[in-house]
Amino acid sequence: MIDKDKIEHSIKQIIKAIGEDPKREGLVGTPKRIADMYAEIFEGAFQDPKEELQVGFEEGHHEMVIFKDIPFYSMCEHHFLPFYGMVHIGYIPNGWVVGASKMGRVVEILAKRPQLQERLTSMIADTIVDVLQPQGVAVVIQAEHLCMTMRGIKKPGSNIITSATRGLFRKRPATRAEFLSLVQNK
């Protein structure tokens, strides 16, 4: 579990290291606020996203299902700065389908960890494959990274797009193209 006391202590040290006084009025509660925030934004590290997909129902549906524009927020593990954007998920069930909120919960759990966008994309696809065993899965993530916008290269508005395909989405270009055209259609 997250050790908030260690985080508070560490943040006080960072405040001192940048030449500030952790006892200054505006900063006095900052270490606790950051510890509470980290407990919230990293809570996915202690959750299993596969549990979210256990509840579903047999519908005999074997056509593409798309969850589009699922917003997410994550923390880049390289700089501990946020990256955020939209996730699009498509899957072709083997008859077994899950409720609409379940995919959003999978995204939320996996995003709430120190992450890389590439890994997040693959983890979402692999989680769905492992639990639902669909005929295919496709995941596309488009995100803006604050490590690219507020520091370093300083290019606000630039986005990174990643994709992961499994099963029929990888084997059949037409299936992949159908998914991409549907998620790009505004």
Order of alpha helices (4+ residues) and beta strands (2+ residues): alpha-alpha-beta-beta-beta-beta-alpha-beta-alpha-beta-alpha-beta-alpha-alpha
